[in-house]
Every structure is written in structure tokens, then in C-alpha cells.
Amino acid sequence: FSPVMRQARGYAKPEGVCLVVGTCARGDWVDNSFGDLIYSFTPIDGDRQYFWEAFPSKDLHGSQQESRTTYMFTYLDADERRPSLAQMFDDYLGLLPDYSGAKGTGGEKPKIDEMEVSRALFGFFPSYTDSPLPVKFDRVVQVGDSSGLQSPLSFGGFGSLLRHLERTTQGISEALDAEITRKEELTSLQPYLPSLSTMWLFQKAMSVKVGKNVFDKEIINKVLMSNFKTMDKLGSGVMMPFLQDVIQPTGLFATIAGMSVFDPKLVPPLLLWVGAPPVVTWTFHFLNLVAYSILYQMASIGGSALTRDMDGKERFLWNRQVEAWKYGSGGDY
């Protein structure tokens, strides 16, 4: 929402939005022995699918009683007909007692009028397919949320910042050493990343367009369940990178192929649900994901010899290209 970044994006409307509401509360119903990352127990309703997240938290007012944070969120487009955050908060309060992540060890449900709430949260996160955002101004490099490096699924801006911190600081240091200040060269710090672009298909699969014909109100729940069951069967080598917003070609291919094997009846309705254009776009990014992985492996073998006779600017651009291949294929995991 920075005015500078809005200007850099030409005041474009975001292609995706994540609305989130929630509370940090305490009571006899709290059970902090587990957490949820993405959980769903309701079907599509009102052109949206709700997901839940829960984890232990600490009361902001110093209470020694256990507190629990619960969020409800949904993936949408920026259509003006979408519900308000106030309406979504009403839905959250109505559904919270039936959410398993908010039940006690004995199945106790929170009573909304008796919940001791220390904080209520509501907001939304925009996302753009044109991400990472290329550098638009001389001498200015965006980092953090403004860079557009965060996943359109998790919107984990801080985690994304930490993941790319070494790459960003090293690149800025080399740019200063080589006196590189023009946007044409600095934009190599914000390269195209197939690993990020492939995530958009998952975001599309878990969102509902306004007025869309919903032929199966459980389709998103079925896809989510099949996806995680498949990754669980494939092991932590596939599951853990995905949970940390790292998409790798081997893991992604294994998951897609595994879903086709373990749940073949789901594939046709899934393709119908997502639609042809997003699948074609995803295929392009997936092929680039594979190509970036191969190029990074080749550069890792003989890349150091190529930089010996390069000047500062050439070395800066080459190192940024290698980093693009590395991070663009999940090679940093």
C-alpha cells in the first residue's frame, strides 16, 4: 500500500487478495497442544472458501492463563462485490465454536460472549502476478513486502524477507562496489522466479470467482486433502519445502503425478475448476522451473571459472543471474 509502490505498479488492481480475521483469546476451551496451518471444515459458500489457522499465543495484558490465536482467511480476487471484513468477522464468530482448532481437550467449545479477547485482527493482503516487482527507479531497490517476493498462498512477507536476505544484501553490496545505480542493472536484484509464479495455480484452485458455477461445493476441500495426503506419502523431502514456500521441480512434479495416481477421479473436475488459461500459464512456469534447476546445477559446477576475468559490473550481473536460477528453482532450500 506504499504510495511509491502503487506508483511503481501503475496503480494496478491486485490479481489476488487474502482476507483474514481473527482473535487472540483465552478461556477454559484453550488447548495449545497442537496447531493448524491451513484447515477447512466448511464447503464453498457465498463465492468464497474459508480456511483456518491456529497456534499458541501470549496474552498481551500479562495474564498467566493460556491464550490461543485463531485466524480465518480466504483467497479472493479484488472484485468490488466481495463481502466486507465486518461481514467476514461475523462469519468467523459464527463458525469459531465448531472449529476443531478452538476446542478444548474435552471438546469444550468457546462461548463467544464469554471469550476473553486481548486482541482482534482483521485485514487483507494484495498479491500481483507481476512479481517480484522489477526495479522502477534509479538508486531505489525495494525489499520486504514491497518487493513482491512473498507467496500468493502464505503471504509470508517476513519469512520471504529472511529467505532472500543474504541474496539481497550481497547484491546491494556488489552494486555499491561496482557503482551500479541504474534501474536497468538493479532490476536484476528482482528477477523472474518460476518457483514463485507456479504458486499462482494453487491460489487459483483455492479461490472462487464471483458468480462462478460451483458444480461441487467440496471441490476445494477435496483438492486440499488430496494434495496434502500425496505430499505426506512422498515424505518430508516434498512436504517441508512446500510448507516453507519453496517450490522445487522434483517435488512439484511428484505431487502432481502422485495426485493423478492416488486420486485419479479428482483430476478432471480439478482441471475444469481451474480452467484452461491458468493451466497453460502454469505449464510455462513449470518448464522454466525445470530449466532454471538445470542451469543452476551447471553454473554451480563451472561458474566460478567464468567470473575471473569479469569486471565489477559483469560479475554483478552474472551473480544475479545465478541467484535467479538458484532461488527460481528452489535451490536455496
ABEGO torsion letter per residue (X at the ends): XBAAAAAAAGGBBBABBBBBBEBBBBEAABBAABBBABBBABBBBGGBBBBBBBBBBBBAAGBABBBBBBBBBBBBBABAABBBAAAAAAAAAAAAAABAAABBAAGBBBBAAABBBABBBBEBBBBBABOBBBBABBGBBBBEAAAGABBAAAGBAAAAAAAAAAAAAAAAAAAAAAGBABAAAAAAABBBBAAAAAAAAAAAAABBBBGBBBABAAAAAAAAAAAAAAAAAAEAAAAAAAAAGBBBAAAAAAAAAAAAAABAAAAAAAAAAAEAAAAAAAAAAAAAAAAAAAAAAAAAAAAAAAAAABBAAAAAAAAAAAAAAAAAAGAAX
